[in-house]
Every structure is written in structure tokens, then in C-alpha cells.
Amino acid sequence: MKEKTHKGFTIIEFLVYVTILAIVINTMGGVALNVFRVGARTDAIQEVAHNGRFAMQKIGQVVKLADSVILPVTEGSYLVLGFEQNIEGTTTFDVFKKTLRIKEGNKDYVDLTTSKVSVDNIKFTKVKSLTGRDSVKIEMNISFNNQKNLPEYLFENFITGVFTIGGK
């Protein structure tokens, strides 16, 4: 006579399988979480770099077309440039509510940075050169606007540049 064979798992086999499955799921979850954190960090870095680069390029373009630095006389938190051939006369750069902006003549202000970043401690310095042309040195801190204080979004960059007036 044949003995009955039970097909199935013992409780020990079941616990081993569940433990292995839990370890695999936990590892995959950790890897996925790390991928999302790295992606968020990369987004913050790229946003700060893009905004900073764009702002410096725009300032540089306008400074190179200008005929004079009206303000600051030596150093300040805003820049006013004069243009002899422009009817409207001046272009102004300043920071308002942590956003760098530009005002050309009588037109309205236009934001140069997005709401995703904050511009802090901007400083424009008028530099006299030996050639007779003035230069403008720009220094600014720009950081990702991390409203939820998440560590992966903490990123700040210090950007500096020097542009010569009428240095076409």
C-alpha cells in the first residue's frame, strides 16, 4: 500500500521564503528611494546652475553694450547702467523678494531667475581699469528654493563674474 504524501510547504520553509522575499523587497525599496533622492539632488543642482548661468549671461550682455555705470559708485546691491544711444537711457538690475530682475528704461521689471531659486547677497562692484573703461564685478549667492527643508534639495552656489563696459 502506498503512503500518503503531502505536497506543500512546512512552516519552516514558508518562513524562510517570506524572510528572503522581505529582504529582497526591502533592498529594492532602498535602491528606489536612493534613486529618487539622487534625482532630486540633480534637479536642484541643475536648476541653480541654469538660473545662475542665464542671469550672468544677461548681465554680461547688457554691461558690454552700456556706455557707463551710473550706480553703484563703488559697491552696492543693485546696478544701473547708462546708454547714450538709447532713448530710455538706463537699465537696472536688482533683487526683489529673492528674485533677480531687470528693468530696461521705462518698461516693467522682468524676472531673470525663476521662483525655484533664491538669490541672496548680490553685490555689484564698479572697478576702474587702467584702460579707462569701467568694469562691473558681480557676486551672488543663489540657492534652490527648498521650502520643505528636504536634505536632497539643499544646494547653494556662489557665482562671480567681471564684465567690461562697452567691451564689445
ROLUMDREN-976664 format. One record per atom (N, C-alpha, C): x, y, z; residue in one letter. Coordinates in steps of 0.1 Angstrom, whole numbers, padded with zeros to 4 digits, always signed. Example, Ala and Ser with C-alpha at 12.3 -4.5 7.8 and 13.67 -1.06 7.14 Angstrom:
<atoms>
+0132-0057+0078A +0123-0045+0078A +0132-0033+0078A +0128-0022+0071S +0137-0011+0071S +0129+0000+0079S 
</atoms>
This chain:
<atoms>
+0008-0012+0000M +0000+0000+0000M +0009+0013+0000M +0004+0022-0007K +0012+0035-0008K +0009+0044+0004K +0019+0051+0008E +0017+0060+0019E +0013+0074+0013E +0006+0081+0020K +0001+0094+0016K +0013+0104+0016K +0015+0111+0005T +0025+0121+0005T +0018+0135+0005T +0022+0143+0013H +0017+0157+0014H +0025+0166+0005H +0018+0173-0004K +0025+0183-0012K +0022+0196-0006K +0033+0204-0003G +0031+0217+0003G +0044+0221+0010G +0043+0232+0018F +0055+0237+0025F +0053+0234+0040F +0064+0232+0046T +0064+0231+0060T +0064+0246+0065T +0061+0248+0078I +0061+0261+0083I +0075+0267+0083I +0085+0260+0084I +0099+0265+0084I +0102+0269+0070I +0099+0261+0060E +0101+0265+0046E +0094+0278+0043E +0082+0279+0047F +0074+0291+0045F +0080+0303+0051F +0085+0302+0063L +0092+0314+0070L +0105+0317+0063L +0112+0308+0058V +0124+0311+0050V +0121+0318+0038V +0111+0314+0030Y +0107+0321+0018Y +0102+0335+0021Y +0094+0337+0031V +0089+0350+0035V +0101+0359+0039V +0110+0354+0046T +0122+0362+0050T +0130+0366+0038T +0133+0357+0029I +0140+0361+0017I +0133+0371+0009I +0119+0369+0007L +0111+0379+0000L +0112+0393+0007L +0111+0393+0020A +0111+0406+0027A +0125+0413+0025A +0136+0405+0025I +0149+0411+0023I +0150+0417+0009I +0145+0410-0001V +0146+0415-0015V +0137+0427-0017V +0125+0427-0011I +0117+0439-0012I +0123+0451-0005I +0128+0449+0006N +0135+0460+0014N +0146+0466+0006N +0155+0457+0001T +0166+0462-0007T +0162+0469-0019T +0152+0464-0027M +0147+0472-0038M +0141+0485-0035M +0134+0486-0023G +0128+0498-0019G +0139+0508-0015G +0150+0504-0009G +0161+0513-0006G +0168+0518-0018G +0170+0509-0028V +0176+0514-0040V +0167+0524-0047V +0154+0521-0048A +0145+0531-0054A +0144+0544-0047A +0144+0544-0034L +0145+0556-0026L +0157+0564-0029L +0169+0557-0030N +0181+0564-0032N +0181+0570-0047N +0176+0563-0056V +0175+0568-0070V +0167+0581-0070V +0156+0581-0063F +0147+0593-0062F +0155+0605-0056F +0162+0602-0045R +0169+0613-0038R +0180+0618-0047R +0188+0610-0054V +0198+0615-0063V +0192+0623-0074V +0181+0618-0079G +0174+0626-0090G +0169+0640-0085G +0164+0640-0073A +0160+0653-0067A +0172+0662-0065A +0183+0657-0060R +0195+0665-0058R +0201+0670-0072R +0200+0662-0082T +0205+0666-0095T +0196+0677-0101T +0183+0676-0099D +0174+0686-0103D +0177+0699-0097D +0179+0699-0084A +0182+0711-0076A +0195+0718-0081A +0206+0710-0084I +0218+0715-0089I +0217+0721-0102I +0209+0714-0111Q +0207+0719-0125Q +0199+0732-0125Q +0189+0733-0117E +0181+0745-0116E +0189+0757-0112E +0197+0755-0101V +0206+0766-0096V +0216+0770-0107V +0222+0760-0113A +0232+0763-0123A +0226+0770-0135A +0215+0765-0140H +0208+0771-0152H +0205+0786-0149H +0198+0788-0137N +0194+0802-0134N +0206+0811-0132N +0216+0806-0126G +0228+0815-0124G +0235+0818-0137G +0237+0808-0145R +0243+0810-0158R +0235+0820-0167R +0222+0818-0167F +0214+0827-0175F +0215+0841-0170F +0214+0843-0157A +0214+0856-0152A +0228+0863-0154A +0239+0856-0153M +0252+0862-0155M +0254+0865-0170M +0249+0856-0179Q +0249+0859-0194Q +0242+0872-0197Q +0230+0873-0191K +0222+0885-0194K +0228+0898-0189K +0233+0897-0177I +0240+0909-0171I +0252+0912-0180I +0260+0902-0184G +0272+0904-0192G +0269+0911-0206G +0258+0906-0212Q +0254+0912-0225Q +0250+0926-0224Q +0243+0930-0213V +0239+0944-0211V +0250+0952-0208V +0259+0948-0199V +0271+0956-0195V +0280+0959-0207V +0282+0949-0215K +0290+0951-0227K +0285+0961-0237K +0271+0963-0237L +0265+0973-0246L +0264+0987-0239L +0266+0988-0226A +0264+1000-0219A +0276+1010-0221A +0273+1022-0219D +0283+1033-0220D +0288+1037-0207D +0281+1035-0196S +0286+1039-0183S +0278+1031-0172S +0285+1031-0160V +0279+1026-0148V +0274+1038-0140V +0261+1039-0138I +0256+1051-0131I +0257+1048-0116I +0252+1036-0112L +0252+1031-0098L +0256+1017-0099L +0263+1011-0089P +0269+1018-0077P +0281+1026-0081P +0283+1036-0072V +0295+1044-0074V +0307+1036-0071V +0307+1028-0061T +0317+1018-0058T +0312+1004-0057T +0302+1002-0047E +0297+0989-0044E +0283+0990-0039E +0274+0981-0044G +0260+0981-0039G +0253+0968-0043G +0240+0968-0040S +0232+0956-0042S +0223+0958-0055S +0225+0969-0062Y +0218+0970-0075Y +0227+0977-0085Y +0224+0975-0098L +0233+0980-0108L +0224+0988-0118L +0229+1001-0121V +0222+1009-0130V +0232+1013-0141V +0229+1010-0153L +0238+1012-0165L +0232+1023-0174L +0241+1031-0179G +0236+1042-0188G +0239+1039-0203G +0231+1043-0212F +0232+1041-0226F +0230+1054-0233F +0240+1059-0240E +0238+1072-0247E +0229+1071-0259E +0230+1060-0266Q +0222+1059-0278Q +0208+1054-0276Q +0204+1051-0264N +0191+1045-0260N +0182+1057-0255N +0171+1058-0261I +0162+1069-0257I +0158+1068-0242I +0155+1055-0238E +0151+1053-0225E +0162+1054-0215E +0174+1054-0219G +0185+1058-0210G +0192+1048-0201G +0185+1041-0193T +0191+1032-0183T +0185+1018-0182T +0194+1009-0177T +0189+0996-0174T +0193+0993-0160T +0184+0987-0152T +0186+0984-0138T +0185+0969-0135T +0194+0964-0127F +0194+0951-0122F +0193+0952-0107F +0183+0944-0101D +0182+0943-0086D +0176+0930-0082D +0175+0928-0069V +0169+0916-0064V +0157+0921-0056V +0145+0915-0059F +0133+0918-0052F +0126+0905-0048F +0124+0903-0035K +0118+0890-0030K +0126+0878-0035K +0140+0879-0034K +0149+0869-0037K +0149+0865-0052K +0144+0874-0060T +0144+0871-0075T +0152+0882-0081T +0162+0878-0090L +0170+0888-0097L +0161+0893-0109L +0161+0906-0111R +0152+0911-0122R +0159+0923-0129R +0154+0926-0141I +0160+0937-0149I +0148+0946-0153I +0152+0959-0154K +0143+0969-0158K +0150+0977-0169K +0145+0977-0181E +0151+0985-0192E +0143+0997-0195E +0149+1008-0192G +0142+1021-0194G +0129+1023-0187G +0118+1026-0194N +0105+1028-0187N +0097+1015-0187N +0102+1004-0192K +0094+0992-0192K +0093+0986-0178K +0084+0976-0177D +0083+0969-0164D +0094+0960-0161D +0096+0957-0148Y +0106+0947-0144Y +0103+0933-0150Y +0114+0926-0154V +0113+0912-0159V +0122+0904-0150V +0117+0893-0145D +0125+0884-0137D +0135+0876-0145D +0147+0875-0140L +0158+0868-0147L +0159+0854-0141L +0155+0852-0128T +0156+0839-0122T +0141+0834-0119T +0140+0821-0118T +0127+0816-0115T +0124+0815-0100T +0111+0811-0097S +0108+0810-0083S +0113+0798-0076S +0120+0789-0084K +0126+0777-0079K +0139+0780-0072K +0145+0792-0074V +0158+0795-0068V +0156+0809-0060V +0165+0811-0051S +0166+0823-0043S +0179+0829-0045S +0179+0842-0048V +0192+0850-0049V +0194+0858-0037V +0206+0856-0031D +0209+0863-0018D +0222+0869-0019D +0224+0880-0012N +0237+0886-0011N +0243+0890-0024N +0236+0896-0033I +0242+0900-0046I +0249+0913-0043I +0261+0914-0050K +0269+0926-0048K +0275+0930-0062K +0273+0942-0066F +0278+0948-0078F +0289+0957-0074F +0301+0956-0080T +0313+0964-0076T +0318+0971-0089T +0319+0984-0089K +0324+0991-0100K +0339+0991-0099K +0346+0987-0110V +0360+0985-0110V +0366+0994-0120V +0375+1003-0116K +0382+1012-0126K +0394+1004-0132K +0395+1005-0145S +0406+0998-0152S +0417+1009-0157S +0428+1004-0160L +0439+1013-0165L +0436+1018-0179L +0428+1011-0186T +0425+1015-0200T +0414+1026-0200T +0409+1029-0189G +0399+1040-0189G +0384+1035-0189G +0382+1022-0193R +0369+1017-0193R +0366+1011-0179R +0354+1013-0175D +0350+1007-0162D +0346+0993-0164D +0347+0985-0154S +0342+0971-0153S +0332+0970-0142S +0324+0959-0142V +0315+0956-0132V +0318+0942-0127V +0320+0940-0114K +0322+0927-0108K +0309+0923-0101K +0304+0911-0104I +0291+0907-0099I +0294+0895-0090I +0289+0895-0078E +0290+0883-0069E +0276+0881-0063E +0272+0868-0064M +0259+0865-0058M +0258+0850-0053M +0250+0849-0043N +0247+0835-0038N +0234+0832-0044N +0233+0820-0049I +0220+0815-0055I +0218+0801-0049I +0206+0799-0044S +0203+0786-0038S +0189+0780-0043S +0188+0767-0042F +0175+0761-0045F +0165+0765-0035F +0153+0769-0039N +0142+0773-0030N +0136+0761-0023N +0142+0757-0012N +0138+0744-0005N +0128+0747+0006N +0116+0749+0002Q +0105+0753+0011Q +0102+0742+0022Q +0104+0730+0018K +0101+0719+0028K +0113+0714+0036K +0125+0721+0033N +0137+0718+0041N +0141+0703+0039N +0140+0697+0027L +0144+0684+0025L +0159+0684+0022L +0166+0675+0028P +0181+0675+0026P +0186+0673+0012P +0178+0666+0004E +0183+0664-0010E +0181+0676-0019E +0174+0686-0014Y +0172+0698-0021Y +0181+0710-0016Y +0189+0707-0007L +0198+0717-0001L +0210+0719-0011L +0210+0730-0018F +0221+0733-0027F +0222+0748-0028F +0234+0753-0027E +0237+0767-0029E +0250+0769-0037E +0251+0779-0045N +0262+0782-0053N +0266+0796-0053N +0279+0799-0052F +0284+0813-0053F +0289+0815-0067F +0284+0826-0073I +0287+0829-0087I +0293+0842-0088I +0304+0844-0095T +0311+0857-0097T +0315+0858-0111T +0315+0871-0116G +0320+0874-0129G +0323+0889-0130G +0331+0892-0140V +0335+0906-0143V +0333+0909-0158V +0326+0920-0160F +0323+0924-0174F +0327+0938-0176F +0333+0941-0187T +0338+0955-0191T +0327+0963-0198T +0325+0975-0194I +0316+0984-0201I +0321+0986-0215I +0312+0985-0225G +0315+0988-0239G +0326+0978-0244G +0327+0967-0238G +0337+0957-0242G +0333+0948-0253G +0327+0953-0263K +0321+0946-0274K +0331+0937-0279K 
</atoms>
